[in-house]
């Protein structure tokens, strides 16, 4: 049942990708991106596999965007790999027990992860230091990417990711409590 401990990672990556590819999140009236609508659409298209219009970005920003795209695509590969593993191995397990344990472990995990909001700046810096192999994420304050995506954007995105993760964890717990239908026994 060690597979249960991979479920929070699956949920986190799924929630992350929900946010990354959510046009409505980026282009809502409250986001402040109306001015950058064309650039945001360009970035979302780029993350989806299209070419990047590099006109507005510095060389460092372009390198950083390539690194971000690599992380996004890597997260999708890991997500698919975990999904395939779950499909293969969960067939052999008690589904209700698996869902219940996975949901509880995930809730605890995301409860702990939500503590990053106590010191988001520190967590944001550590995240970048761990996941990026270069310093191109350390952009000047007047760079296009920093202007488009200030820290408040990442706080909002982080809250949304945690919220989706909590909801998915609760759904697993509910699935763990739904009684299984018994097959009709012939007498």
C-alpha positions as CSV (number, residue, x, y, z in Angstrom):
1,X,0.0,0.0,0.0
2,X,3.1,2.3,-0.4
3,X,1.4,3.5,-3.6
4,X,-0.8,5.6,-1.3
5,X,2.2,7.9,-0.7
6,X,2.5,8.7,-4.4
7,X,-1.1,10.0,-4.6
8,X,-0.3,13.4,-3.0
9,X,2.4,13.9,-5.7
10,X,-0.1,12.9,-8.4
11,X,-2.7,15.3,-7.0
12,X,-0.2,18.1,-6.7
13,X,1.0,17.7,-10.3
14,X,-2.6,17.4,-11.5
15,X,-3.6,20.6,-9.6
16,X,-0.5,22.4,-10.9
17,X,-1.4,21.6,-14.5
18,X,-5.0,22.6,-13.9
19,X,-3.7,26.1,-13.0
20,X,-1.0,26.3,-15.6
21,X,-3.3,25.6,-18.5
22,X,-6.3,27.5,-17.1
23,X,-6.8,30.5,-19.5
24,X,-9.6,31.8,-17.3
25,X,-7.3,32.1,-14.3
26,X,-4.8,34.1,-16.3
27,X,-7.3,36.3,-18.1
28,X,-10.0,36.9,-15.5
29,X,-10.9,40.5,-14.8
30,X,-9.3,40.3,-11.4
31,X,-6.0,38.9,-12.6
32,X,-4.6,42.3,-13.8
33,X,-3.5,40.6,-17.0
34,X,-5.8,42.5,-19.4
35,X,-2.8,44.6,-20.5
36,X,-0.8,41.4,-21.1
37,X,-3.5,39.3,-22.7
38,X,-1.6,38.7,-25.9
39,X,1.6,37.9,-24.0
40,X,-0.2,35.5,-21.7
41,X,-1.8,33.7,-24.6
42,X,1.6,33.5,-26.3
43,X,3.1,31.9,-23.1
44,X,0.2,29.4,-22.6
45,X,0.5,28.4,-26.3
46,X,4.3,28.0,-25.8
47,X,3.8,25.8,-22.7
48,X,1.3,23.8,-24.8
49,X,4.0,23.1,-27.4
50,X,3.9,26.0,-29.8
51,X,6.7,28.5,-30.6
52,X,7.4,31.4,-28.3
53,X,7.2,35.0,-29.7
54,X,10.5,36.1,-28.2
55,X,10.2,39.7,-29.2
56,X,9.4,41.1,-25.7
57,X,11.8,38.9,-23.7
58,X,15.5,39.2,-22.8
59,X,17.8,36.3,-23.4
60,X,17.7,35.4,-19.7
61,X,13.9,35.4,-19.8
62,X,13.8,33.2,-22.8
63,X,16.2,30.7,-21.2
64,X,14.1,30.7,-18.0
65,X,10.9,30.2,-20.0
66,X,12.5,27.1,-21.7
67,X,13.4,25.8,-18.2
68,X,9.8,26.4,-17.1
69,X,8.4,24.6,-20.1
70,X,10.7,21.7,-19.5
71,X,9.4,21.5,-15.9
72,X,5.8,21.7,-17.1
73,X,6.3,18.9,-19.6
74,X,8.3,16.8,-17.1
75,X,5.4,17.2,-14.6
76,X,3.0,15.9,-17.4
77,X,5.2,12.9,-18.0
78,X,5.4,12.1,-14.3
79,X,1.6,12.6,-14.0
80,X,1.0,10.1,-16.9
81,X,3.5,7.6,-15.4
82,X,1.8,7.8,-12.0
83,X,-1.6,7.4,-13.6
84,X,-0.5,4.3,-15.5
85,X,1.0,2.9,-12.2
86,X,-2.2,3.5,-10.4
87,X,-4.3,1.8,-13.1
88,X,-2.0,-1.2,-13.1
89,X,-1.5,-1.7,-9.4
90,X,-4.8,-0.4,-7.9
91,X,-6.7,-3.2,-9.7
92,X,-5.1,-5.5,-7.2
93,X,-6.0,-3.5,-4.1
94,X,-9.1,-2.8,-2.1
95,X,-10.3,0.3,-3.9
96,X,-12.2,1.7,-0.9
97,X,-9.3,1.3,1.5
98,X,-6.9,2.7,-1.1
99,X,-9.0,5.8,-1.8
100,X,-9.6,6.5,1.9
101,X,-5.9,6.1,2.9
102,X,-4.8,8.1,-0.1
103,X,-7.3,10.9,0.7
104,X,-6.2,11.1,4.3
105,X,-2.5,11.0,3.5
106,X,-3.1,13.7,0.9
107,X,-5.0,16.0,3.2
108,X,-2.2,15.8,5.8
109,X,0.4,16.4,3.1
110,X,-1.4,19.4,1.7
111,X,-2.0,20.7,5.2
112,X,1.7,20.7,5.7
113,X,2.4,22.2,2.3
114,X,0.0,25.0,2.9
115,X,2.4,26.2,5.6
116,X,4.5,27.7,2.9
117,X,2.2,30.6,2.9
118,X,3.6,31.6,6.3
119,X,6.7,32.6,4.5
120,X,6.0,32.5,0.8
121,X,9.0,34.5,-0.3
122,X,11.4,32.0,1.4
123,X,9.5,29.0,-0.1
124,X,9.3,30.6,-3.5
125,X,13.1,31.2,-3.5
126,X,13.8,27.6,-2.3
127,X,11.5,26.2,-4.9
128,X,13.5,28.0,-7.6
129,X,16.9,27.0,-6.1
130,X,15.9,23.4,-6.1
131,X,14.2,23.1,-9.5
132,X,16.3,25.4,-11.6
133,X,19.9,24.6,-12.4
134,X,20.9,28.2,-13.3
135,X,20.2,31.7,-12.0
136,X,18.1,32.9,-14.9
137,X,15.1,32.9,-12.7
138,X,16.7,35.8,-10.8
139,X,15.4,38.5,-13.2
140,X,15.6,42.3,-12.7
141,X,12.5,44.0,-11.3
142,X,11.8,45.7,-14.6
143,X,11.9,42.5,-16.7
144,X,8.8,41.6,-18.7
145,X,8.3,38.4,-16.8
146,X,8.5,40.0,-13.4
147,X,6.1,42.8,-14.6
148,X,3.7,40.2,-15.9
149,X,4.0,37.7,-13.0
150,X,4.7,39.5,-9.7
151,X,4.8,37.5,-6.4
152,X,1.1,38.1,-5.9
153,X,0.4,36.1,-9.0
154,X,2.3,33.1,-7.6
155,X,0.6,33.4,-4.2
156,X,-2.8,33.3,-6.0
157,X,-1.7,30.4,-8.1
158,X,-0.3,28.6,-5.1
159,X,-3.5,29.1,-3.2
160,X,-5.5,27.7,-6.2
161,X,-3.2,24.7,-6.4
162,X,-3.6,23.9,-2.7
163,X,-7.4,24.4,-2.9
164,X,-7.7,22.0,-5.9
165,X,-5.5,19.5,-4.0
166,X,-7.6,19.7,-0.9
167,X,-10.8,19.1,-3.0
168,X,-9.3,16.2,-4.9
169,X,-8.1,14.7,-1.5
170,X,-11.6,15.0,-0.1
171,X,-13.1,13.4,-3.2
172,X,-10.8,10.4,-2.6
173,X,-12.0,10.2,1.0
174,X,-15.6,10.3,-0.2
175,X,-14.9,7.5,-2.7
176,X,-13.5,5.5,0.1
177,X,-16.8,5.7,1.9
178,X,-19.1,4.9,-1.0
179,X,-20.4,1.4,-0.6
180,X,-19.5,-1.0,-3.4
181,X,-22.2,-2.6,-5.3
182,X,-22.4,-6.3,-4.7
183,X,-22.9,-8.7,-7.6
184,X,-26.2,-10.4,-7.6
185,X,-25.9,-13.9,-6.2
186,X,-27.9,-16.6,-7.8
187,X,-29.7,-19.0,-5.4
